[in-house]
Amino acid sequence: MHHQTSTVSLHPVAAAATGVLTIDLGALRRNYRRLSGMVSPAIASAVVKADGYGLGAVPVSNALHDEGCRNFFVAHFSEALALRPALPADSRLFVLNGLLPGDDALCASLDIIPVLNSIDQFHQWAGAARALKRRLPAVLQFDTGMSRLGFPPEEQPALSRALTETPELEILFLMSHLASADDATSAQNESQLEEMRSILQAFPGYDLCFANSGAVFLGANYHGALARPGIALYGGQPMAGLPEPMEAVVSLDVAVVQIRTVRAGAKIGYSGTHVAEREMRLATLAAGYADGLLRSLSNQGAVYFQGVRLPITGRVSMDSIIVDVSALPEGMLGHGSLVEVIGPHQTLEDVARDAGTIAYEILTGLGQRYTRRYL
Ligand SMILES: *Cc1c(COP(=O)(O)O)cnc(C)c1O
């Protein structure tokens, strides 16, 4: 599943910075191809919000464009402003969180497509179309049971009237978002699908945009015309117990900045939460919670060196963690050596589980201090 080795050869100065985040754009493209194939004849877009789930929205989008992807979603208008100039002109760029007051003229002039989440946003965008004497594209999001974004049921009659009076808006998709698609057994999936079906009956003739990563695996009923996977592209597992997991896209190797031997009784890390029960060899690594190694990994989880498990010992600091390297022969690890945090011996999902969180939070928290390598 993973083709990286646990050590990465790189100029020592670059490696010594913090560590190396390797992003396999080939694997990303293969994941896109797989999801596209699964939703066909529907089309797969790519959700590249939060800087492409932390992996770099620009390189990620361009690699996916090369693979045939033409529809991209970000969360915020500011993300769209940053990404639009880097996207090939034949791409459509959608903003999930909707249209903020004052953004409409810029949004229209840059060919950014808002997901309209309320009747006020609908009227704002229609006003912009009239002012510009142009038809403007939009997506309409409906709340089918998540209570987060989109037209609530009580706004549907007003929307229905507004639609008939507003030929200047070109509605590309009706959209909704599933709250529990990562759990194939959740009854909420079916109930949101039913709700969406009745909306499609009340608003006939429109295409549906519905499926996040998990929903791609829930079957064709959920695919609509345009799917919106995010995490599965990046190698996260879209639902528990998938027989064939998504291909890993990220590997993370972190640099050793100091090695020491401590006596039994030595306190390790902030607040001395770990006390050496015997003589121990410790390595301090140059990444901490500011680099996405969450503080909840304190005394939890491990890193690997040449397949040997090195437990995280004591609290995770902002810029460093301490690992127990006693299991390695002395001298094997040196200043500047790279140890595996995510790679062949430990998946993204493993790290997320040890940190008590989900792959999304690990990826989006990785931060800017690693040397990034794109394959
Ligand atoms: C983030 C997001 C997605 C992508 O979800 P994944 O679970 O990462 O596939 C799709 N649609 C909406 C509305 C989102 O907010």
The ligand as an ORCA input file, in Angstrom:
! r2SCAN-3c Opt
* xyz 0 1
  C     -15.612     18.871      3.876
  C     -16.829     18.638      3.064
  C     -16.872     17.613      2.105
  C     -15.795     16.564      1.984
  O     -16.000     15.628      3.007
  P     -15.068     14.321      3.168
  O     -15.673     13.613      4.311
  O     -13.699     14.831      3.456
  O     -15.143     13.586      1.897
  C     -17.972     17.535      1.266
  N     -18.999     18.406      1.400
  C     -19.010     19.371      2.350
  C     -20.186     20.275      2.440
  C     -17.938     19.508      3.215
  O     -17.976     20.457      4.163
*
